[in-house]
Amino acid sequence: MAKGSINVSVENIFPLIKKFLYSDHEIFLRELISNGTDATLKLKHLASIGESKSEYGTPQIEVKIDKEGKKLHVIDQGLGMSAEEVEKYINQVAFSGAEEFLDKYKDSAKDSGIIGHFGLGFYSAFMVAEKVEIITKSHTGAPAAHWMCDGSPEFTLEASDRTERGTEIILHIAADSTEFLEESRISSLLQKYNKFMPIPIKFGTKEINDPTHEPETITDKDGKETKEPQRKITVDNIINNPNPAWTKQPADLENEDYKGFYRELYPSQFEEPLFNIHLNVDYPFNLTGILYFPKMGQDMQMQKDKIQLYQNQVYVTDNVEGIVPEFLTMLRGVIDSPDIPLNVSRSYLQADGAVKKISSYISRKVADKLKSLFNTNREDFEAKWNDIKIVIEYGMLSEDKFFEKANDFALFPTVDNAYYTYDELFNKIKANQTDKDGKLVILYASDKDAQHAYIETAKAKNYEVLLLDSPIVSHLIQKLESDKENITFARVDGDHIDNLIKKDETTISKLTEEQKTALDTLLKEVIPSEKFMVQLEAMDSESSPFIITQPEFMRRMKEMQQSGGGGGINMFGSMPEMYNLVVNTNSKLVNDILETEAKEEQERLINQSLDLARLSQGLLKGEELTKFIKRSYEMIK
């Protein structure tokens, strides 16, 4: 038996591992199974080129709990090691980066992560074990070896009587980690980290119906027929799918395969995805994966942390920020890349050149897929627009390249359920909705019911009104106005329609200047100046006498700040709501108000007209609404 010290220049490496990586201590199982998988895949390669003395066969990895003995076993049927290889790979190479680890990560190791990145994967076992054994036999036929270490730099290495090729790692679980002797805990970890590992993983056994047994029909003495019980058989409980959909070629998968994999990823999700995007690239980096568009709705936060990141089919995290573009973190699915380190900090990812290229590739691939879906089946794309628009609009805001590509598939729906691309919309409305200064005015509504009267007024002039109701619409139209030439967006209730799209022709007021001055004075005496700014406008005599609008700039700034933009100081959000009261000087009612001699009657008509305008905007509530109803009944009498 050989004894020795592990080649560690800093003797307290084990306490450091436990301390620095404790918050992630559950990943020890992922690391050990990953090592076993590597050993098995290496054997497969050597066997295929005739460099191994043993047959590859159908190897698997087994995880076993010995609760009584307080031990956890991880067994593979892979390459195995000779005593010399144990000495080299376990005692020396594993800690070649220890000094660098201590110097570079002593303050941040817990957050940055080290396992899998500096070769310390195997030693993660000491986060949960007070003693670790390795019993291994090499595929070369060399004698088996037994290594043991109690968490100090001291180890023993002796011969073993193991006859089967491969490696068994035995963890003597520490008193503070007995949770890892519970079947439910290990099962959940295997499901979390190893669900799609490329080698079958056995964890116990299970009973299934015997596929070779067809239950016979038995007839009793009374002629009653019953079926004999289904025969059961015990089989290995394989917890993983070694060949998940993302590892296959898109040409080999049908739509039902993609849907089936989605159900495998999200078994508690009953709604099917709208469509998927299969990622598959091998240059200038390796990346595979499948992204799914679920039904989004209007909530931008609810979908995040649903994309799973893998490295060679080993689960890493569901926090893919920095790898997947921010606007796509609302999607679901899987991304697998060997070029992304297993455990690194977010700042490292954001600075890493390969990761930035991966992010750009994913963004481009998604844009290409959306364009293809739009071109292939526009009707279906339009039907799904409301469920996917939040992602596309967010992408248009956050990435200039995506904004450019989205010109081919981003849709602008109207209140009448027609859908236009920007170029189609521009060509349709440019003749009718260009104002006297040559600027194209794009009208939109955010609520068809609340803004119905304004929409109808615009439609009476044959104007097209878009329905833009996502929570980031204010940011989006700001972006479109700055990127497209000579256009402006105006919400349909932002002003009287003739002011929103000013033409050369002007309507002449029926009131003289003296009458207008008198009307203005009268209105300002009755209408609260802290809430309404009175504007006298000469409009069509059939138009409403009083119209309430809200200045576009002020409303837009408030909306942008509410949805997370417009700077850190909420200067617009804290200001009181101000509205314009547009009074039609050509309205018969306005003329009647002016000619009414009794002051009390004038005030009553003004308040009633104002309240009707407020009611149409949903601004009349509480006590004021009660008074309006009472006053209206009095007028009927």
C-alpha positions as CSV (number, residue, x, y, z in Angstrom):
1,M,0.0,0.0,0.0
2,A,1.3,3.4,-0.9
3,K,0.8,6.5,1.2
4,G,1.5,10.1,0.3
5,S,0.4,13.7,0.2
6,I,-1.7,15.2,-2.5
7,N,0.2,17.7,-4.5
8,V,-1.3,20.8,-2.9
9,S,0.9,23.8,-2.1
10,V,-1.7,25.3,0.3
11,E,-2.6,22.7,2.9
12,N,-6.0,24.0,3.8
13,I,-7.5,23.5,0.4
14,F,-10.3,21.2,1.6
15,P,-11.8,23.7,4.1
16,L,-11.6,26.3,1.3
17,I,-13.5,24.1,-1.1
18,K,-16.2,23.5,1.5
19,K,-16.4,27.1,2.5
20,F,-16.3,28.8,-0.9
21,L,-18.5,26.4,-2.7
22,Y,-20.9,25.5,0.0
23,S,-23.8,27.5,-1.5
24,D,-23.6,25.2,-4.5
25,H,-22.7,22.0,-2.7
26,E,-25.5,20.0,-4.4
27,I,-23.5,20.1,-7.7
28,F,-21.1,17.5,-6.4
29,L,-23.4,14.8,-7.9
30,R,-23.5,16.6,-11.3
31,E,-19.7,16.7,-11.3
32,L,-19.2,13.1,-10.4
33,I,-21.7,11.9,-13.0
34,S,-20.1,14.2,-15.6
35,N,-16.7,12.6,-14.9
36,G,-18.3,9.1,-15.2
37,T,-19.9,10.2,-18.5
38,D,-16.6,11.5,-19.8
39,A,-14.8,8.2,-18.9
40,T,-17.6,6.3,-20.8
41,L,-17.5,8.4,-23.9
42,K,-13.7,8.3,-24.0
43,L,-13.9,4.5,-23.9
44,K,-16.4,4.5,-26.7
45,H,-14.0,6.5,-28.9
46,L,-11.0,4.3,-28.1
47,A,-13.1,1.1,-28.7
48,S,-14.2,2.5,-32.1
49,I,-10.6,3.1,-33.2
50,G,-9.3,-0.2,-31.8
51,E,-7.3,1.3,-29.0
52,S,-9.1,-0.5,-26.1
53,K,-8.7,-4.0,-25.0
54,S,-12.3,-4.3,-23.8
55,E,-15.6,-4.2,-25.6
56,Y,-17.7,-1.0,-25.2
57,G,-20.9,-2.9,-24.8
58,T,-23.9,-1.0,-23.4
59,P,-22.5,0.8,-20.3
60,Q,-24.5,2.8,-17.8
61,I,-23.8,4.9,-14.7
62,E,-25.4,3.8,-11.5
63,V,-26.1,5.9,-8.4
64,K,-26.8,3.9,-5.2
65,I,-27.6,5.0,-1.6
66,D,-26.5,3.0,1.4
67,K,-28.4,4.7,4.1
68,E,-27.3,2.4,6.9
69,G,-23.7,2.7,6.0
70,K,-24.1,6.5,5.3
71,K,-22.6,6.1,1.9
72,L,-23.4,7.2,-1.6
73,H,-22.0,5.3,-4.6
74,V,-21.4,6.6,-8.1
75,I,-20.4,3.7,-10.4
76,D,-19.5,3.9,-14.1
77,Q,-18.4,1.3,-16.7
78,G,-16.1,3.6,-18.5
79,L,-12.4,3.9,-19.1
80,G,-11.2,3.2,-15.5
81,M,-7.7,4.0,-14.2
82,S,-4.6,2.2,-13.3
83,A,-2.8,3.1,-10.0
84,E,-0.4,5.3,-12.0
85,E,-3.3,7.1,-13.6
86,V,-4.9,7.7,-10.2
87,E,-1.6,9.1,-8.9
88,K,-1.4,11.4,-11.9
89,Y,-5.0,12.5,-12.4
90,I,-6.3,12.5,-8.9
91,N,-3.3,13.5,-6.8
92,Q,-1.6,16.0,-9.1
93,V,-3.5,17.3,-12.1
94,A,-6.7,18.0,-10.2
95,F,-5.0,20.6,-8.1
96,S,-2.7,22.1,-10.7
97,G,-4.8,25.3,-10.5
98,A,-5.2,25.4,-6.8
99,E,-2.8,28.4,-6.2
100,E,-4.4,30.3,-9.0
101,F,-7.8,29.5,-7.5
102,L,-6.8,30.9,-4.1
103,D,-5.2,34.0,-5.5
104,K,-7.9,34.9,-7.9
105,Y,-11.0,33.8,-6.2
106,K,-10.4,34.0,-2.4
107,D,-13.0,36.8,-2.1
108,S,-15.5,35.7,-4.8
109,A,-15.2,32.0,-5.3
110,K,-18.6,31.3,-3.9
111,D,-20.2,33.6,-6.5
112,S,-17.9,32.9,-9.4
113,G,-17.7,29.2,-9.2
114,I,-14.7,27.0,-9.8
115,I,-15.8,23.4,-10.2
116,G,-15.6,22.3,-13.8
117,H,-13.5,25.3,-14.8
118,F,-10.2,24.6,-13.0
119,G,-10.3,20.8,-12.8
120,L,-11.6,20.6,-9.3
121,G,-14.7,18.6,-10.3
122,F,-13.9,15.4,-8.5
123,Y,-13.0,17.2,-5.3
124,S,-16.4,18.7,-5.0
125,A,-17.2,15.4,-3.3
126,F,-15.5,16.7,-0.2
127,M,-18.2,19.4,0.2
128,V,-20.6,16.6,1.4
129,A,-18.3,13.7,2.4
130,E,-15.9,13.3,5.3
131,K,-14.1,10.5,3.4
132,V,-14.0,9.5,-0.3
133,E,-12.9,6.2,-1.9
134,I,-12.1,5.4,-5.5
135,I,-12.1,1.8,-6.6
136,T,-11.1,1.6,-10.3
137,K,-10.0,-0.8,-13.0
138,S,-8.6,0.3,-16.3
139,H,-9.8,-0.9,-19.7
140,T,-6.1,-1.7,-20.5
141,G,-6.2,-4.7,-18.1
142,A,-3.9,-3.1,-15.6
143,P,-4.5,-4.2,-11.9
144,A,-7.3,-2.4,-10.1
145,A,-6.6,0.3,-7.6
146,H,-8.2,1.6,-4.4
147,W,-7.6,5.2,-3.4
148,M,-8.9,6.7,-0.2
149,C,-8.7,10.2,1.4
150,D,-10.3,11.6,4.5
151,G,-10.4,15.3,3.5
152,S,-6.8,16.1,4.5
153,P,-4.0,16.2,1.9
154,E,-3.0,12.7,3.0
155,F,-4.2,9.7,0.9
156,T,-3.7,5.9,0.6
157,L,-3.4,4.0,-2.6
158,E,-3.4,0.2,-2.7
159,A,-4.4,-2.7,-5.0
160,S,-8.0,-3.7,-5.3
161,D,-9.7,-7.0,-6.2
162,R,-12.2,-5.3,-8.5
163,T,-12.7,-7.3,-11.7
164,E,-15.1,-5.1,-13.7
165,R,-13.9,-2.3,-15.9
166,G,-14.8,1.2,-14.7
167,T,-14.8,3.3,-11.6
168,E,-16.8,3.3,-8.3
169,I,-16.6,6.4,-6.2
170,I,-17.8,6.0,-2.6
171,L,-18.8,9.0,-0.6
172,H,-18.9,8.7,3.2
173,I,-21.5,11.4,3.8
174,A,-20.7,14.0,6.5
175,A,-23.0,14.6,9.4
176,D,-24.1,18.0,8.1
177,S,-25.0,16.5,4.6
178,T,-27.2,13.6,5.4
179,E,-29.9,15.0,3.1
180,F,-27.9,13.3,0.4
181,L,-28.8,9.9,1.8
182,E,-32.5,10.6,1.1
183,E,-33.8,8.9,-2.1
184,S,-36.1,11.9,-2.9
185,R,-33.2,14.4,-2.6
186,I,-30.9,12.4,-4.9
187,S,-33.8,11.7,-7.3
188,S,-34.6,15.4,-7.6
189,L,-30.9,16.2,-8.2
190,L,-30.6,13.6,-11.0
191,Q,-33.8,15.0,-12.6
192,K,-32.4,18.6,-12.3
193,Y,-28.8,18.1,-13.5
194,N,-28.7,14.8,-15.4
195,K,-32.0,14.5,-17.1
196,F,-30.5,14.5,-20.6
197,M,-27.0,13.1,-20.0
198,P,-25.7,11.0,-23.0
199,I,-25.1,7.8,-21.0
200,P,-28.0,6.0,-19.3
201,I,-28.1,6.6,-15.5
202,K,-29.6,4.0,-13.2
203,F,-31.1,4.9,-9.9
204,G,-32.7,1.8,-8.3
205,T,-35.4,-0.3,-10.0
206,K,-39.0,0.0,-10.9
207,E,-41.9,-2.3,-11.8
208,I,-43.5,-2.1,-15.3
209,N,-46.0,-4.2,-17.2
210,D,-44.4,-7.2,-18.8
211,P,-44.5,-6.3,-22.5
212,T,-44.3,-10.0,-23.5
213,H,-47.4,-10.9,-21.4
214,E,-50.9,-10.5,-22.8
215,P,-53.4,-11.1,-20.0
216,E,-55.8,-14.0,-20.8
217,T,-59.5,-13.8,-20.5
218,I,-60.8,-16.2,-17.8
219,T,-64.4,-17.5,-17.8
220,D,-65.8,-18.6,-14.4
221,K,-68.4,-21.4,-13.9
222,D,-71.2,-18.8,-14.3
223,G,-69.9,-17.7,-17.7
224,K,-68.6,-14.4,-16.4
225,E,-65.5,-13.2,-18.1
226,T,-62.6,-11.5,-16.4
227,K,-59.0,-10.7,-17.4
228,E,-56.1,-12.1,-15.4
229,P,-53.9,-9.6,-13.7
230,Q,-51.2,-7.9,-15.8
231,R,-47.8,-9.5,-15.1
232,K,-45.2,-7.1,-13.7
233,I,-41.4,-7.3,-14.2
234,T,-38.7,-5.4,-12.4
235,V,-36.3,-3.3,-14.6
236,D,-33.6,-0.8,-14.1
237,N,-34.9,2.7,-13.3
238,I,-33.2,4.8,-16.0
239,I,-33.8,8.4,-15.0
240,N,-32.5,10.2,-18.1
241,N,-33.1,10.5,-21.8
242,P,-29.7,10.1,-23.4
243,N,-30.9,11.3,-26.8
244,P,-32.9,14.5,-26.3
245,A,-34.4,16.3,-29.3
246,W,-31.9,19.0,-29.5
247,T,-29.1,16.5,-30.1
248,K,-30.8,15.4,-33.4
249,Q,-30.9,17.0,-36.8
250,P,-34.0,19.1,-37.5
251,A,-34.6,17.0,-40.6
252,D,-35.0,14.0,-38.4
253,L,-37.7,15.6,-36.2
254,E,-41.4,16.1,-36.8
255,N,-43.6,18.8,-35.3
256,E,-44.9,16.2,-32.8
257,D,-41.4,15.4,-31.7
258,Y,-40.8,19.0,-30.8
259,K,-44.1,19.2,-28.9
260,G,-43.2,15.9,-27.1
261,F,-39.8,17.4,-26.0
262,Y,-41.6,20.5,-24.7
263,R,-43.8,18.4,-22.5
264,E,-40.6,16.5,-21.3
265,L,-39.0,19.8,-20.4
266,Y,-42.1,21.3,-18.7
267,P,-44.3,18.4,-17.6
268,S,-46.6,20.7,-15.6
269,Q,-47.2,23.1,-18.5
270,F,-50.5,22.1,-20.3
271,E,-50.5,24.8,-23.0
272,E,-48.6,23.9,-26.1
273,P,-46.0,26.3,-27.5
274,L,-46.8,28.4,-30.6
275,F,-43.7,27.3,-32.5
276,N,-40.1,26.4,-32.0
277,I,-36.7,27.4,-33.3
278,H,-34.0,24.7,-33.7
279,L,-30.4,26.0,-33.2
280,N,-27.6,24.1,-34.7
281,V,-24.2,25.6,-35.4
282,D,-20.6,24.3,-35.3
283,Y,-18.6,27.3,-36.4
284,P,-17.2,29.7,-35.1
285,F,-18.5,28.0,-31.9
286,N,-20.5,24.9,-31.1
287,L,-24.1,25.4,-30.1
288,T,-27.3,23.4,-30.3
289,G,-30.7,23.9,-28.8
290,I,-34.4,24.4,-29.2
291,L,-36.2,27.5,-28.2
292,Y,-40.0,27.7,-27.9
293,F,-42.4,30.6,-28.1
294,P,-45.0,30.1,-25.5
295,K,-48.2,32.2,-25.3
296,M,-46.9,35.5,-23.8
297,G,-49.7,37.7,-22.9
298,Q,-48.8,41.2,-21.7
299,D,-46.6,40.3,-18.6
300,M,-43.0,40.7,-19.5
301,Q,-41.7,39.2,-16.3
302,M,-43.7,36.0,-15.9
303,Q,-41.8,33.9,-18.4
304,K,-38.2,34.5,-17.4
305,D,-35.8,31.8,-16.1
306,K,-37.4,29.1,-18.3
307,I,-34.6,28.5,-20.7
308,Q,-32.2,25.8,-19.5
309,L,-28.5,26.0,-20.2
310,Y,-26.5,22.7,-20.7
311,Q,-22.9,21.9,-21.4
312,N,-22.6,18.6,-23.4
313,Q,-26.0,17.6,-22.0
314,V,-25.1,18.5,-18.4
315,Y,-27.5,21.0,-16.9
316,V,-25.8,24.2,-15.8
317,T,-28.4,26.8,-15.0
318,D,-31.7,28.4,-15.9
319,N,-30.3,31.9,-15.6
320,V,-29.2,32.5,-19.2
321,E,-28.8,36.3,-18.9
322,G,-25.7,37.3,-20.9
323,I,-25.8,34.2,-23.1
324,V,-29.3,34.6,-24.5
325,P,-30.3,38.2,-25.6
326,E,-32.3,39.9,-22.9
327,F,-35.5,40.1,-25.0
328,L,-35.4,36.3,-25.6
329,T,-35.2,35.3,-21.9
330,M,-39.0,35.2,-22.0
331,L,-38.9,32.2,-24.3
332,R,-38.5,28.5,-23.1
333,G,-36.3,25.7,-24.2
334,V,-32.7,24.4,-24.1
335,I,-29.3,25.8,-25.2
336,D,-26.3,23.5,-25.1
337,S,-22.8,24.7,-25.8
338,P,-19.4,23.2,-24.8
339,D,-18.0,26.7,-25.3
340,I,-19.7,28.1,-22.2
341,P,-17.9,27.4,-18.9
342,L,-19.9,25.4,-16.4
343,N,-19.5,27.8,-13.5
344,V,-18.6,31.4,-14.1
345,S,-19.8,34.8,-12.9
346,R,-22.3,36.9,-14.8
347,S,-19.6,39.6,-15.4
348,Y,-17.3,37.0,-16.9
349,L,-20.0,35.9,-19.3
350,Q,-20.8,39.5,-20.3
351,A,-17.2,40.1,-21.1
352,D,-16.5,36.8,-22.9
353,G,-16.1,37.2,-26.6
354,A,-17.4,33.7,-27.5
355,V,-20.5,34.3,-25.4
356,K,-21.2,37.6,-27.2
357,K,-21.0,35.8,-30.5
358,I,-23.4,33.1,-29.2
359,S,-25.9,35.8,-28.1
360,S,-25.7,37.6,-31.6
361,Y,-26.2,34.2,-33.3
362,I,-29.3,33.3,-31.3
363,S,-30.8,36.8,-32.0
364,R,-30.1,36.4,-35.7
365,K,-31.5,32.9,-35.9
366,V,-34.7,33.9,-34.1
367,A,-35.2,36.8,-36.5
368,D,-34.6,34.5,-39.5
369,K,-37.1,32.0,-38.2
370,L,-39.8,34.7,-37.6
371,K,-39.3,36.0,-41.1
372,S,-39.7,32.4,-42.5
373,L,-42.8,31.8,-40.5
374,F,-44.3,35.1,-41.7
375,N,-43.5,34.4,-45.3
376,T,-44.6,30.7,-45.2
377,N,-48.0,31.2,-43.5
378,R,-48.9,34.9,-42.9
379,E,-52.4,34.1,-41.8
380,D,-51.1,31.8,-39.0
381,F,-48.5,34.4,-38.0
382,E,-51.1,37.1,-37.7
383,A,-53.3,34.9,-35.6
384,K,-50.4,34.4,-33.2
385,W,-49.2,38.0,-33.2
386,N,-50.8,39.0,-29.9
387,D,-49.1,36.1,-28.1
388,I,-45.6,36.9,-29.4
389,K,-45.6,40.6,-30.0
390,I,-44.1,41.5,-26.6
391,V,-40.9,39.6,-27.4
392,I,-40.6,41.1,-30.9
393,E,-41.3,44.6,-29.7
394,Y,-38.8,44.3,-26.9
395,G,-36.2,43.0,-29.4
396,M,-36.8,45.9,-31.7
397,L,-36.2,48.3,-28.8
398,S,-33.1,46.6,-27.4
399,E,-31.1,45.5,-30.5
400,D,-30.6,47.6,-33.6
401,K,-29.8,44.6,-35.8
402,F,-33.0,42.8,-34.7
403,F,-34.9,46.1,-35.3
404,E,-33.7,46.1,-38.9
405,K,-34.6,42.5,-39.5
406,A,-38.0,42.9,-37.8
407,N,-39.0,45.4,-40.6
408,D,-39.9,42.2,-42.6
409,F,-42.2,40.6,-40.0
410,A,-43.2,43.0,-37.2
411,L,-46.9,43.7,-37.5
412,F,-49.0,46.8,-36.9
413,P,-52.6,45.7,-36.3
414,T,-55.5,48.1,-36.7
415,V,-58.7,48.5,-34.6
416,D,-60.4,46.6,-37.5
417,N,-58.1,43.5,-37.2
418,A,-56.1,44.2,-40.3
419,Y,-52.3,43.6,-40.0
420,Y,-49.7,45.6,-41.9
421,T,-45.9,45.5,-41.9
422,Y,-44.4,49.0,-41.6
423,D,-43.8,49.4,-45.3
424,E,-47.4,48.2,-46.1
425,L,-48.8,50.7,-43.6
426,F,-46.7,53.5,-44.9
427,N,-47.8,53.0,-48.5
428,K,-51.5,52.6,-47.4
429,I,-51.8,55.8,-45.4
430,K,-49.2,58.2,-46.8
431,A,-51.7,59.9,-49.2
432,N,-54.4,60.5,-46.7
433,Q,-52.5,60.9,-43.4
434,T,-49.7,63.3,-44.4
435,D,-50.2,66.7,-42.8
436,K,-49.7,70.1,-44.3
437,D,-46.0,70.1,-43.3
438,G,-45.4,66.8,-45.2
439,K,-45.1,64.7,-42.0
440,L,-46.9,61.3,-41.9
441,V,-49.1,61.0,-38.9
442,I,-49.7,57.4,-37.7
443,L,-52.8,57.3,-35.5
444,Y,-53.2,54.6,-32.8
445,A,-55.4,53.6,-30.0
446,S,-54.5,51.7,-26.8
447,D,-58.0,50.7,-25.8
448,K,-60.7,50.2,-28.4
449,D,-63.6,50.6,-26.0
450,A,-62.3,53.5,-24.0
451,Q,-61.3,55.4,-27.1
452,H,-64.3,54.3,-29.3
453,A,-65.6,57.8,-30.0
454,Y,-62.2,59.2,-31.0
455,I,-61.6,56.1,-33.2
456,E,-65.0,56.6,-35.0
457,T,-64.2,60.3,-35.6
458,A,-60.9,59.3,-37.2
459,K,-62.5,56.6,-39.3
460,A,-65.1,59.1,-40.6
461,K,-62.2,60.8,-42.3
462,N,-61.0,57.5,-43.7
463,Y,-58.0,57.5,-41.4
464,E,-56.4,54.2,-40.4
465,V,-56.1,53.7,-36.6
466,L,-53.7,51.1,-35.2
467,L,-54.3,49.2,-32.0
468,L,-51.0,49.3,-30.0
469,D,-51.6,48.1,-26.5
470,S,-48.5,46.4,-25.2
471,P,-46.9,47.8,-22.0
472,I,-43.8,49.1,-23.9
473,V,-45.7,50.8,-26.8
474,S,-44.5,54.3,-25.7
475,H,-40.9,53.2,-25.9
476,L,-41.5,51.5,-29.3
477,I,-43.1,54.4,-31.0
478,Q,-40.3,56.7,-29.7
479,K,-37.8,54.3,-31.3
480,L,-39.8,54.2,-34.6
481,E,-40.0,58.0,-34.7
482,S,-36.3,58.3,-34.3
483,D,-35.4,55.6,-36.9
484,K,-38.0,56.2,-39.6
485,E,-38.0,59.4,-41.6
486,N,-40.5,62.2,-41.2
487,I,-43.2,60.3,-39.2
488,T,-45.0,60.9,-35.9
489,F,-47.3,58.7,-33.9
490,A,-50.4,60.3,-32.3
491,R,-52.8,58.5,-30.0
492,V,-56.3,59.0,-31.3
493,D,-57.5,60.8,-28.2
494,G,-54.5,63.1,-27.9
495,D,-56.3,66.0,-29.5
496,H,-59.1,66.8,-31.9
497,I,-58.7,64.9,-35.1
498,D,-58.1,68.1,-37.2
499,N,-55.3,69.0,-34.8
500,L,-53.7,65.6,-34.9
501,I,-53.5,65.7,-38.7
502,K,-53.5,69.3,-39.8
503,K,-54.4,70.0,-43.3
504,D,-54.2,73.2,-45.4
505,E,-58.0,73.9,-45.2
506,T,-59.2,75.5,-42.0
507,T,-62.7,75.7,-40.5
508,I,-64.0,79.2,-39.9
509,S,-65.4,79.9,-36.5
510,K,-69.0,81.1,-36.3
511,L,-68.1,83.2,-33.3
512,T,-66.7,86.7,-33.4
513,E,-63.5,87.5,-31.6
514,E,-65.5,89.3,-28.9
515,Q,-67.7,86.2,-28.4
516,K,-64.7,84.0,-28.2
517,T,-63.1,86.2,-25.5
518,A,-66.4,86.1,-23.5
519,L,-66.7,82.3,-23.9
520,D,-63.1,81.8,-22.8
521,T,-63.6,83.9,-19.7
522,L,-66.9,82.2,-18.8
523,L,-65.4,78.7,-19.2
524,K,-62.3,79.5,-17.1
525,E,-64.5,80.8,-14.3
526,V,-66.3,77.4,-14.1
527,I,-63.7,74.8,-15.2
528,P,-60.9,74.0,-12.7
529,S,-57.7,75.3,-14.2
530,E,-55.5,72.8,-12.2
531,K,-57.1,69.9,-14.1
532,F,-58.0,71.3,-17.6
533,M,-56.5,73.6,-20.1
534,V,-59.3,75.2,-22.2
535,Q,-58.7,75.4,-26.0
536,L,-61.3,77.0,-28.3
537,E,-61.3,75.3,-31.7
538,A,-63.4,75.9,-34.8
539,M,-64.6,72.5,-35.8
540,D,-67.4,70.9,-37.8
541,S,-70.7,71.8,-36.2
542,E,-71.6,68.1,-35.9
543,S,-68.5,67.4,-33.8
544,S,-68.8,67.0,-30.1
545,P,-69.2,70.4,-28.2
546,F,-66.6,69.4,-25.5
547,I,-63.7,67.0,-26.1
548,I,-61.1,66.0,-23.5
549,T,-57.6,65.1,-24.7
550,Q,-54.3,64.5,-23.0
551,P,-51.1,66.1,-24.5
552,E,-49.2,63.3,-26.3
553,F,-45.7,64.2,-24.9
554,M,-46.8,64.3,-21.3
555,R,-48.8,61.1,-21.5
556,R,-46.1,59.3,-23.3
557,M,-43.4,60.3,-20.9
558,K,-45.5,59.1,-17.9
559,E,-46.2,55.7,-19.6
560,M,-42.5,55.3,-20.4
561,Q,-41.5,55.9,-16.8
562,Q,-44.2,53.5,-15.6
563,S,-42.8,50.7,-17.8
564,G,-39.2,51.2,-16.8
565,G,-37.7,54.0,-18.9
566,G,-37.3,57.7,-19.1
567,G,-34.5,58.0,-16.5
568,G,-34.2,57.4,-12.8
569,I,-36.1,60.4,-11.6
570,N,-39.8,60.0,-12.0
571,M,-40.4,63.7,-12.9
572,F,-43.4,63.0,-15.2
573,G,-45.0,60.3,-13.1
574,S,-45.2,62.6,-10.0
575,M,-46.9,65.4,-11.9
576,P,-50.7,65.7,-11.6
577,E,-52.8,64.5,-14.5
578,M,-53.5,67.5,-16.9
579,Y,-56.0,67.4,-19.7
580,N,-56.9,69.6,-22.6
581,L,-60.6,70.6,-22.9
582,V,-61.2,71.3,-26.6
583,V,-64.4,73.4,-27.0
584,N,-66.0,73.5,-30.4
585,T,-66.9,77.1,-31.1
586,N,-69.2,76.0,-34.0
587,S,-71.3,73.7,-31.8
588,K,-74.9,74.8,-31.3
589,L,-74.7,73.8,-27.6
590,V,-71.7,76.1,-27.1
591,N,-73.5,78.9,-28.8
592,D,-76.5,78.3,-26.5
593,I,-74.3,78.4,-23.4
594,L,-72.9,81.8,-24.6
595,E,-76.4,83.2,-25.2
596,T,-78.0,81.9,-21.9
597,E,-78.5,85.0,-19.7
598,A,-78.9,83.3,-16.3
599,K,-75.5,82.7,-14.8
600,E,-76.6,79.6,-12.8
601,E,-78.0,78.0,-16.0
602,Q,-74.7,78.7,-17.9
603,E,-72.7,77.0,-15.2
604,R,-75.1,74.1,-15.1
605,L,-74.8,73.6,-18.9
606,I,-71.0,73.9,-18.8
607,N,-70.6,71.4,-15.9
608,Q,-73.0,69.0,-17.6
609,S,-71.1,69.2,-20.9
610,L,-67.8,68.8,-19.1
611,D,-69.0,65.8,-17.2
612,L,-70.3,64.2,-20.4
613,A,-66.8,64.6,-21.9
614,R,-65.2,63.2,-18.7
615,L,-67.6,60.3,-18.7
616,S,-66.5,59.4,-22.3
617,Q,-62.9,59.3,-21.1
618,G,-63.6,57.3,-18.0
619,L,-62.6,60.2,-15.8
620,L,-65.8,60.7,-14.0
621,K,-65.8,58.7,-10.7
622,G,-67.0,58.7,-7.1
623,E,-68.8,61.7,-5.7
624,E,-68.6,63.6,-9.0
625,L,-70.2,60.8,-10.9
626,T,-73.0,60.6,-8.3
627,K,-73.6,64.4,-8.6
628,F,-73.7,64.1,-12.4
629,I,-76.3,61.3,-12.4
630,K,-78.5,63.3,-9.9
631,R,-78.1,66.5,-12.1
632,S,-79.0,64.5,-15.3
633,Y,-82.2,63.2,-13.7
634,E,-83.1,66.7,-12.6
635,M,-82.7,67.9,-16.3
636,I,-84.9,65.1,-17.6
637,K,-87.7,66.2,-15.2
